[in-house]
Amino acid sequence: MKIVEARGLGLRTRRGWVYRDVDLTAEAGELHAVTGPPGSGRTSLLLALAGRFPHNEGTLRTRGPAALGQVAGVHEPDPALTVAEHIQERLLLLGPVPRRRRQLVPVAAVRARRAYRRDAFAAAISGAGFTDVPLDPDVRGRDLTPQQRQVLGLVLATLSGPSLIVADDVDAGSDAPERAWLWAALARLAGQGYAVVASARAVEPGAPAVVHRIGDPSLPVRPDLSLPAAAVPARTVAVPAQAVPATADPQAAADAGPEDAATADPAAPDTEVHR
């Protein structure tokens, strides 16, 4: 079953392309990886696939709800809450699964939401299949390692019983064994029936992921800017000087993330060069 289908997906702002020409189809039970250098629009693309960020080129079709894992600056742990408190808070906000929806929500998520008053932490970790990671329920968000932040984000994402789970920069700040574990954990989530899309600079060798490489954002080509003609006086006759052409050199955006696109001013005037 196709959960998300993107064709020619792109986002263009006054600063240029955030991402462009993305074709991605993720079915239930598949793991997809979006790779590329910093500034290539990975975060914005993931948020767009999850329905949390706009696009203005191409088409996007989704089926079922989406949930965010760790996305720095958008969806990340509260520094003051412990791991167990994050889980308890999420379960309290979600409440029990309505009877009419129980056939649509994974059994593990239903069980975790039933157990939120007894042992929410154990139920949530077990339901996500992450019992082999050392995640202390009493550690606060500010003290979590990069790997633990990713794990907590994925556990919280599973609690709502989504069709699609997205996680950003899963290889940031982790060493090789941690990265290998994370990719294996993402594959286990896909094996439970979720469509999983994660972004990274690169995919660990052997990871069972469909890789989509996106490049650096590029700015649209602007026409040459010409300097206005200036009169140059001579001793007897005033001769107007010819216009000196100046070529615009647009600077590439260092990192077109969700904040860049969200704050872009479509009404900003073009820059003029004057001598």
N, C-alpha and C positions, 0 to 999 in steps of 0.2 A: 504494500500500500504506500503510495507516495504521500509523504508528510509535508515536504516543502519542495517547490519547483520554481527555480529562477531562470529566466531567459533574457540574456542581454542586459542584466541588471546593472544600473549605474547611478551615481550621485554626482552631480556637477554643481559647483557653487561659483561665485565670482572669483574665487582664488584658483579655480581649476577643478579637475576631476579628483574626487575623493577615492572612488573606485569605479571601474567601468568594464562593460562587456563580460559580466560574470554569468556563466552557465553552471547551475548546480541543482541536481535532483537528489534528494535524500529520502530513502524509504525507511519504514519501520525496521529496526534491527541493523541499520547501517551506521558506520562511523566514518565521518568525513573530516578532513583536515584542511584548513585554509592557511597557507603559508605565504610568507613574504617578508621583506625587510621592514623595519620601523618606518612609519609614514605611508605605507602602502594601502591603508584603509581597511585593515583586517577587522578592527573593533567595530567600525561603522557598518561594515558588511554583516557581521554577526548580529548586531542589534537590529538591522533591517530584516534579516531572516526571521528573527524572533518577534517582529512586529513592533519593536520599540524605537525605531528610527526611520526617517523617510528615505525614499528613493525617487528619482524623477526621470529615470530612463529604464526601459525594459519592462518586464512583467514578473510578478511574484504571486504564486498561489500557495496557500498553506492549508493544512487540514489538522484540526485539533489545536489545543492550547500549547504554548511554548513557555519554558522556564529558563531563567538565567542562572548559570553557575557563577563563578568568580569573574567579575569584570571590573577591573580597577577603576575607581572614580565613579562607577555607576551602580554596581551591586557587589558589596564587599562587607566583611564582618564589622560589627560595631566594636570599637576598641575596648569598651567597658564591659561587654557581656561575655560570659563564659561560653564555651562550646555547647554545653547542656542548655544554657539559657537561650541561645540562638534557636536551638531545636524546639524547645518548649514554646517560645514565643511564636515561631512559625506555625506550629501545630494548633495553638490556641486561636491564631488568626484564621486558619483554614477551617477549623471545626471538623466534626465527623463528616464522612462522605455521605451525601444524601442517598437514600436507597435507590432512587431512580438512576443514579450515576454509577453505582457500584460495578456494573458490568463494563464500564468504560475506564475505570481506574485500576492500575495494577494491584494485585492482591497485597503485595508488600506495603504499598502506600496506604491501603485501607487498614491493614493491621497496625501500622505505625500511628495512624490518626486515632484509632480506637484506644491505643495504649498511652496516649500523651499524659495522662494523669498518674500512670504507674511507673513506667520506665521508658520515657520517651527516647532517651539517648540510645539505649541498647536496641530498641525497636527500629529507630531510624537508621542506625549504622548497619544493622543486619539486613534491613529491607533494601538498602543500596548495594549490599554485597561488599562492604568495605571493612569487614571485621579483621583483616590482616594489616591494617594501618595503625600505628601508634598514635591515636587521637585522644588526648586526655580531656574528659568532659569538664574539668575544672580550669583549664587554661583559658585566659581571656583573649579576645580577638587581637589585641595589640601584640601579644606574645607568640602568635602562631607563625610557623615557618611558611615560606611560599607554598610548599607541597601541602601543608595542613590547611592553608586557606583555600586551595583548590578543592581539597577533599570535602571540607565543610560546605563550600558552595554547591558541589554536586549532590551532597546528601540533602541539603535544603531544597534543591531543585526537584528531587524525586518525590518529595512529600506531597506535592500538588497533583501528582499523577499526570504529567504532561505527555504530549506526543513527541515534542522536540525539546532537547536540552542543548544549550550552547554554553561554551566556556572559552574565555579569552586568555591568551598568553600562557598556555599550560606548561611551557618549558622555562618560564622566566624564574630566575633565581634558584633553580634546582640543579643538582648534579646528575650525572648519567644514570645511576641506579634509581634515583627518584623519578627521573623522566621516564625511564622504562616502566616503572610501577604505574605511573599516571596513565600512560598510554594503554597498559593492560587493563587498568581500572575503567577507562573510557570504553574499551572493547567489551568489558563485562556488562556495562550499562547498556550498550547496544544489543548485547545478547539477551537482555531482559525485554527487548521489544521497543526501546526508545530509538528515535532517530537522534543521533548525537553529532553536532558540528563543533569542532574545537579549532582555535587558531594557535599558531606557533611560528617561530622563525624557521623551524625544520621539524620533520617527523623522525622519531627514533627508528633505526633500522629494525625491520621485522614487525613494526606496528601494522595491524590489519586495517589501515585507513585508506580511503579514496582521497588522494591529494589534489587540491586545487591551488595552483600558484598564481598569485596576483602580483602585479609589478608596482613600481613607484607611481604616485600620482603625477600627472603632467598638466601643465597650464596650457590654455588655448593660445594659439599664435595671435599676437596682436600686430596690427599694421605699424609700419614705421612712423615715428613721430617727427615732424619737421619743425625746425626753428623758424620763427617769424623773420621776415626780411628786415634789415636795419640799414638806414641811409648812412653812407660813409662819405663825409665831405672831402672835396679836393680843393686845390687853390683857386681854380676858376669855375669848375663845374661839379655839382653834386651828383655822384654816381651811386645808385642804390646797390647794395651788396646782395649777392645771390643767397638763397636760403641754404643753410647747411643741414643736411639730413642727419637725424640722430635716430639710431635704432633702439627700440625698447628692449630692455633685457629683463624680462619677468623672472623673479626669483621663485624657484620651486618651493612648494610648501614643505616644511620640515616634517610635519606629522599632522595629516588631515584626519583627526579623530572626531568623535561625536561632538566635542565642544566647538571645534573649528566650523563644522558644517552648521551647527545650531546657531552660531553667532554671526555667520556670514551676512553682510549687508548687501542685498541685491540692488539697493538704490545707490550704492557708493559710486561716485563719479570716477571716470578714468583719469589716470595721472597725466598731467601735461608737463612737458619740459620747456623751460624758458631760460634763455641765456641771461 
